[in-house]
Amino acid sequence: MQTMAQMAIYLIKTLGSLYLMVVLLRFLLQLSRADFYNPISQGISKATNPLLLPLRRVIPGLFGIDLACLVLALIVQWVLLQVILMIAGYGFFNPLMLLAWSVVGLLAMLSSIYFWGMIIYIIASWVAPFSHNPALALLRQLIEPVMAPFRKIIPPLGPIDISPIFLMLALNLINQFVIPAIAQFMGAPRGLMIGF
């Protein structure tokens, strides 16, 4: 592959993954019922509204799940994958195959969002446990619903809560073994996928 093509793929992957992360964060924040009036939530809403609002007219929500946001994430992932594969010289791919690869890429990105969110959450709990920073407040609202099942199984050991360790272990297993196995089964190109 030529240098210009590699540079174009790098830029598309970087900028595309940033936008895709914002779309997925909007979905996760709505799913966890995070504070909509948080300045970061407002920024995420403004960044995703131009593409999301037209989709909402066509795709309604279901049981409190914003399906339009998920469809937007799939569309963005699908388009980015197709563009990257065309630049890499693979040509136009089967749309259904790209859709399956897009789902795998979104699962990988969701897992990565929670993994890095947990790292920030753990460090912030040591450094600034009572901080009222809007980013940390939003992160707590995002992470706590995922931590709740682990806290039910593993109670705190006095002042020490070891449930984040088990959540990190589960996320790492998903990132390192489950998602790569699914991607390999589907024949997804590892170096060209967004979020994976």
VOBA-1610 file (N, C-alpha, C; in pm, whole numbers, padded with zeros to 5 digits, always signed):
BEGIN
Met+00086-00118+00000Met+00000+00000+00000Met+00090+00124+00000Gln+00049+00223-00075Gln+00128+00345-00086Gln+00117+00429+00040Thr+00215+00517+00057Thr+00219+00601+00175Thr+00097+00692+00185Met+00054+00748+00073Met-00063+00838+00076Met-00189+00762+00118Ala-00203+00638+00069Ala-00319+00557+00107Ala-00314+00524+00256Gln-00196+00493+00307Gln-00181+00464+00450Gln-00214+00586+00534Met-00169+00703+00489Met-00200+00827+00561Met-00350+00854+00560Ala-00414+00834+00446Ala-00559+00856+00435Ala-00634+00760+00526Ile-00592+00633+00527Ile-00658+00534+00615Ile-00640+00572+00761Tyr-00519+00616+00797Tyr-00493+00659+00935Tyr-00585+00774+00976Leu-00596+00874+00889Leu-00682+00990+00920Leu-00829+00950+00930Ile-00875+00866+00837Ile-01014+00823+00840Ile-01043+00741+00965Lys-00950+00650+00998Lys-00970+00568+01119Lys-00971+00654+01244Thr-00881+00750+01252Thr-00871+00833+01373Thr-00994+00922+01389Leu-01025+01000+01285Leu-01139+01091+01294Leu-01271+01014+01302Gly-01280+00905+01227Gly-01402+00824+01230Gly-01423+00759+01365Ser-01317+00707+01426Ser-01332+00644+01556Ser-01368+00746+01664Leu-01318+00870+01652Leu-01356+00974+01747Leu-01506+01004+01739Tyr-01556+01019+01616Tyr-01699+01047+01601Tyr-01782+00927+01644Leu-01737+00810+01609Leu-01809+00688+01648Leu-01813+00675+01799Met-01704+00711+01867Met-01701+00706+02012Met-01802+00804+02071Val-01814+00922+02012Val-01911+01021+02060Val-02054+00968+02043Val-02082+00905+01929Val-02216+00849+01906Val-02245+00738+02008Leu-02147+00650+02031Leu-02168+00542+02128Leu-02180+00596+02270Leu-02104+00701+02302Leu-02117+00762+02434Leu-02257+00819+02453Arg-02312+00880+02348Arg-02449+00931+02359Arg-02547+00817+02386Phe-02530+00707+02316Phe-02616+00591+02338Phe-02602+00539+02481Leu-02478+00525+02529Leu-02454+00471+02663Leu-02504+00566+02772Leu-02486+00695+02750Leu-02532+00792+02850Leu-02685+00792+02859Gln-02752+00777+02746Gln-02898+00768+02748Gln-02943+00638+02813Leu-02870+00531+02785Leu-02905+00401+02840Leu-02887+00399+02992Ser-02783+00466+03041Ser-02758+00469+03186Ser-02831+00583+03257Arg-02911+00657+03180Arg-02990+00769+03235Arg-02901+00873+03303Ala-02790+00904+03238Ala-02697+01004+03291Ala-02758+01143+03282Asp-02701+01235+03356Asp-02749+01373+03362Asp-02740+01440+03226Phe-02855+01472+03167Phe-02858+01535+03035Phe-02807+01678+03040Tyr-02816+01743+03155Tyr-02777+01883+03167Tyr-02630+01901+03200Asn-02556+01794+03212Asn-02412+01800+03229Asn-02353+01864+03103Pro-02256+01956+03117Pro-02202+02023+02998Pro-02142+01926+02895Ile-02087+01817+02941Ile-02029+01720+02848Ile-02141+01647+02773Ser-02249+01614+02842Ser-02365+01554+02775Ser-02421+01648+02669Gln-02426+01776+02703Gln-02476+01874+02607Gln-02385+01882+02484Gly-02254+01876+02505Gly-02160+01877+02393Gly-02174+01754+02304Ile-02192+01638+02367Ile-02211+01514+02291Ile-02341+01522+02211Ser-02446+01579+02272Ser-02573+01593+02201Ser-02559+01685+02079Lys-02490+01797+02098Lys-02472+01890+01986Lys-02390+01829+01874Ala-02292+01746+01909Ala-02207+01685+01806Ala-02281+01577+01726Thr-02377+01512+01789Thr-02446+01401+01721Thr-02582+01439+01665Asn-02639+01551+01706Asn-02773+01589+01660Asn-02788+01602+01509Pro-02691+01661+01436Pro-02714+01678+01291Pro-02744+01547+01217Leu-02680+01438+01256Leu-02707+01311+01190Leu-02813+01228+01261Leu-02827+01248+01391Leu-02918+01164+01469Leu-03065+01208+01459Leu-03091+01337+01460Leu-03230+01384+01460Leu-03308+01341+01335Pro-03249+01345+01214Pro-03325+01293+01100Pro-03355+01143+01112Leu-03263+01066+01170Leu-03287+00923+01188Leu-03398+00896+01289Arg-03409+00982+01389Arg-03514+00962+01491Arg-03653+00978+01434Arg-03667+01053+01325Arg-03798+01067+01262Arg-03842+00935+01199Val-03745+00854+01161Val-03774+00728+01093Val-03769+00609+01189Ile-03674+00612+01283Ile-03651+00498+01373Ile-03688+00539+01515Pro-03798+00485+01569Pro-03838+00521+01706Pro-03756+00443+01809Gly-03760+00491+01932Gly-03697+00421+02042Gly-03780+00300+02083Leu-03719+00210+02158Leu-03788+00090+02201Leu-03747+00057+02344Phe-03842+00059+02437Phe-03818+00029+02579Phe-03706+00114+02638Gly-03701+00240+02603Gly-03600+00330+02656Gly-03465+00319+02587Ile-03456+00240+02482Ile-03330+00225+02408Ile-03339+00309+02282Asp-03241+00393+02262Asp-03238+00482+02147Asp-03186+00404+02026Leu-03277+00341+01953Leu-03239+00260+01838Leu-03178+00345+01727Ala-03223+00469+01713Ala-03169+00557+01610Ala-03019+00580+01632Cys-02979+00591+01757Cys-02838+00613+01789Cys-02756+00488+01751Leu-02809+00370+01779Leu-02740+00247+01741Leu-02731+00233+01589Val-02839+00267+01521Val-02838+00260+01374Val-02737+00361+01318Leu-02731+00479+01376Leu-02633+00578+01332Leu-02491+00525+01350Ala-02464+00462+01465Ala-02331+00405+01488Ala-02300+00297+01384Leu-02398+00213+01353Leu-02377+00109+01252Leu-02352+00169+01114Ile-02429+00271+01079Ile-02411+00336+00948Ile-02273+00400+00938Val-02233+00473+01042Val-02101+00538+01042Val-01992+00433+01030Gln-02002+00327+01109Gln-01901+00220+01104Gln-01898+00155+00966Trp-02015+00129+00908Trp-02025+00065+00777Trp-01960+00152+00669Val-01995+00280+00668Val-01941+00372+00566Val-01789+00384+00581Leu-01742+00400+00704Leu-01598+00412+00726Leu-01524+00287+00681Leu-01580+00169+00713Leu-01517+00044+00669Leu-01509+00035+00518Gln-01620+00070+00451Gln-01621+00063+00304Gln-01519+00158+00243Val-01511+00279+00296Val-01414+00377+00244Val-01271+00328+00268Ile-01244+00276+00386Ile-01109+00227+00418Ile-01072+00110+00327Leu-01164+00018+00308Leu-01135-00098+00222Leu-01114-00056+00076Met-01187+00045+00031Met-01167+00093-00106Met-01031+00161-00120Ile-00992+00241-00020Ile-00860+00306-00025Ile-00748+00202-00019Ala-00771+00095+00060Ala-00669-00010+00073Ala-00660-00097-00052Gly-00752-00078-00146Gly-00744-00151-00271Gly-00828-00277-00278Tyr-00918-00297-00180Tyr-01002-00417-00179Tyr-01130-00400-00263Gly-01161-00279-00303Gly-01281-00254-00381Gly-01407-00252-00296Phe-01520-00267-00363Phe-01650-00262-00295Phe-01681-00399-00235Phe-01712-00403-00106Phe-01738-00528-00036Phe-01887-00558-00027Asn-01917-00682+00003Asn-02054-00725+00026Asn-02112-00645+00144Pro-02225-00574+00125Pro-02280-00491+00232Pro-02317-00569+00358Leu-02365-00692+00342Leu-02402-00772+00460Leu-02278-00815+00539Met-02171-00846+00468Met-02046-00880+00536Met-01993-00759+00612Leu-01999-00642+00549Leu-01955-00519+00617Leu-02043-00489+00737Leu-02172-00519+00728Leu-02262-00496+00842Leu-02222-00585+00959Ala-02190-00711+00931Ala-02145-00802+01038Ala-02013-00753+01098Trp-01921-00709+01013Trp-01794-00656+01063Trp-01817-00528+01145Ser-01916-00448+01104Ser-01947-00325+01177Ser-01996-00356+01317Val-02078-00460+01330Val-02127-00500+01462Val-02010-00541+01551Val-01916-00618+01495Val-01798-00659+01572Val-01715-00537+01613Gly-01698-00443+01521Gly-01623-00322+01553Gly-01689-00239+01662Leu-01824-00231+01657Leu-01896-00157+01761Leu-01884-00225+01896Leu-01892-00358+01898Leu-01875-00430+02025Leu-01735-00406+02082Ala-01636-00407+01994Ala-01498-00381+02039Ala-01485-00240+02095Met-01548-00144+02027Met-01539-00006+02074Met-01615+00013+02206Leu-01732-00050+02221Leu-01806-00042+02347Leu-01724-00099+02462Ser-01662-00213+02437Ser-01579-00275+02539Ser-01460-00186+02574Ser-01400-00123+02474Ser-01287-00033+02500Ser-01330+00091+02577Ile-01448+00144+02545Ile-01498+00261+02618Ile-01511+00228+02766Tyr-01570+00113+02797Tyr-01585+00076+02937Tyr-01451+00043+03002Phe-01360-00020+02929Phe-01229-00053+02984Phe-01153+00073+03024Trp-01142+00169+02931Trp-01069+00292+02962Trp-01146+00378+03062Gly-01279+00373+03055Gly-01359+00442+03155Gly-01332+00389+03295Met-01317+00257+03306Met-01287+00196+03436Met-01150+00239+03487Ile-01053+00246+03399Ile-00919+00290+03441Ile-00925+00432+03495Ile-00994+00521+03423Ile-01008+00659+03470Ile-01087+00663+03601Tyr-01191+00583+03609Tyr-01276+00576+03729Tyr-01194+00533+03851Ile-01111+00432+03834Ile-01029+00381+03946Ile-00925+00484+03988Ile-00857+00544+03891Ile-00756+00646+03925Ile-00822+00765+03993Ala-00938+00808+03942Ala-01007+00923+04002Ala-01056+00890+04143Ser-01092+00765+04168Ser-01136+00729+04304Ser-01022+00736+04404Trp-00899+00722+04358Trp-00784+00736+04447Trp-00742+00882+04461Val-00740+00954+04349Val-00686+01090+04347Val-00788+01192+04395Ala-00909+01183+04342Ala-01013+01282+04375Ala-01147+01212+04401Pro-01159+01142+04514Pro-01279+01061+04537Pro-01408+01144+04553Phe-01397+01266+04596Phe-01517+01347+04620Phe-01526+01465+04523Ser-01467+01450+04406Ser-01465+01557+04308Ser-01603+01575+04245His-01637+01700+04217His-01763+01731+04151His-01739+01775+04006Asn-01627+01731+03950Asn-01596+01760+03812Asn-01703+01700+03722Pro-01754+01775+03623Pro-01861+01722+03536Pro-01822+01594+03462Ala-01695+01583+03420Ala-01651+01463+03349Ala-01653+01342+03441Leu-01606+01360+03565Leu-01604+01247+03659Leu-01745+01210+03703Ala-01831+01309+03719Ala-01970+01279+03755Ala-02038+01199+03644Leu-02014+01236+03521Leu-02071+01164+03407Leu-02012+01024+03397Leu-01883+01012+03423Leu-01818+00881+03420Leu-01876+00788+03527Arg-01899+00842+03646Arg-01961+00761+03752Arg-02099+00712+03710Gln-02178+00801+03649Gln-02312+00763+03606Gln-02307+00658+03495Leu-02202+00659+03416Leu-02187+00562+03308Leu-02138+00426+03360Ile-02047+00427+03456Ile-01982+00305+03504Ile-02065+00233+03611Glu-02132+00306+03698Glu-02202+00244+03810Glu-02304+00137+03770Pro-02386+00157+03664Pro-02480+00049+03628Pro-02411-00081+03585Val-02292-00069+03528Val-02218-00189+03487Val-02150-00255+03607Met-02113-00173+03705Met-02048-00226+03825Met-02147-00292+03920Ala-02274-00254+03916Ala-02373-00304+04011Ala-02381-00456+04017Pro-02387-00528+03905Pro-02392-00675+03916Pro-02267-00735+03981Phe-02152-00676+03956Phe-02029-00726+04017Phe-02027-00698+04167Arg-02083-00584+04206Arg-02088-00552+04349Arg-02185-00642+04425Lys-02288-00691+04357Lys-02381-00785+04422Lys-02313-00919+04448Ile-02229-00960+04353Ile-02160-01089+04367Ile-02042-01079+04462Ile-01966-00970+04452Ile-01844-00952+04532Ile-01864-00834+04625Pro-01900-00858+04750Pro-01920-00745+04842Pro-01786-00680+04878Pro-01790-00554+04922Pro-01666-00485+04961Pro-01598-00554+05080Leu-01467-00554+05078Leu-01389-00609+05189Leu-01350-00494+05281Gly-01439-00457+05369Gly-01416-00342+05454Gly-01419-00216+05370Pro-01313-00134+05378Pro-01311-00012+05297Pro-01265-00034+05153Ile-01229-00158+05119Ile-01174-00185+04986Ile-01279-00254+04900Asp-01303-00197+04783Asp-01397-00254+04687Asp-01317-00318+04574Ile-01321-00452+04567Ile-01243-00521+04463Ile-01327-00557+04340Ser-01453-00518+04338Ser-01537-00549+04222Ser-01486-00487+04093Pro-01422-00367+04095Pro-01367-00314+03969Pro-01261-00406+03906Ile-01190-00479+03989Ile-01088-00570+03936Ile-01154-00677+03850Phe-01266-00730+03898Phe-01334-00835+03824Phe-01403-00782+03698Leu-01452-00660+03705Leu-01508-00599+03585Leu-01398-00575+03481Met-01283-00526+03526Met-01169-00505+03435Met-01124-00638+03375Leu-01124-00743+03456Leu-01085-00874+03407Leu-01183-00923+03300Ala-01312-00905+03324Ala-01414-00946+03226Ala-01400-00866+03096Leu-01380-00734+03108Leu-01364-00650+02989Leu-01238-00687+02911Asn-01132-00717+02984Asn-01007-00756+02919Asn-01022-00890+02847Leu-01093-00985+02907Leu-01118-01112+02841Leu-01198-01092+02713Ile-01296-01005+02719Ile-01377-00976+02600Ile-01291-00913+02491Asn-01209-00814+02530Asn-01123-00743+02433Asn-01015-00833+02374Gln-00956-00916+02458Gln-00841-00994+02414Gln-00877-01125+02345Phe-00991-01186+02382Phe-01020-01320+02333Phe-01153-01332+02258Val-01261-01280+02316Val-01393-01302+02256Val-01408-01227+02124Ile-01383-01097+02126Ile-01401-01017+02005Ile-01304-01058+01894Pro-01174-01081+01922Pro-01086-01130+01814Pro-01131-01265+01757Ala-01184-01353+01842Ala-01231-01483+01792Ala-01351-01464+01699Ile-01443-01376+01736Ile-01559-01349+01650Ile-01514-01286+01519Ala-01422-01189+01528Ala-01372-01122+01407Ala-01300-01219+01315Gln-01221-01308+01372Gln-01149-01406+01291Gln-01248-01503+01226Phe-01350-01543+01299Phe-01452-01632+01244Phe-01523-01568+01125Met-01546-01437+01133Met-01614-01366+01025Met-01520-01322+00914Gly-01390-01341+00933Gly-01293-01303+00831Gly-01269-01153+00822Ala-01289-01084+00934Ala-01273-00938+00936Ala-01125-00900+00932Pro-01090-00800+00852Pro-00950-00754+00846Pro-00913-00676+00972Arg-00827-00732+01053Arg-00796-00674+01184Arg-00735-00534+01177Gly-00643-00510+01090Gly-00575-00382+01087Gly-00657-00269+01026Leu-00764-00303+00955Leu-00840-00200+00885Leu-00971-00164+00955Met-01011-00239+01057Met-01139-00214+01122Met-01129-00100+01223Ile-01239-00026+01237Ile-01243+00083+01333Ile-01290+00027+01467Gly-01219+00061+01572Gly-01256+00016+01705Gly-01195-00119+01740Phe-01122-00178+01644Phe-01070-00313+01670Phe-00929-00321+01619
//
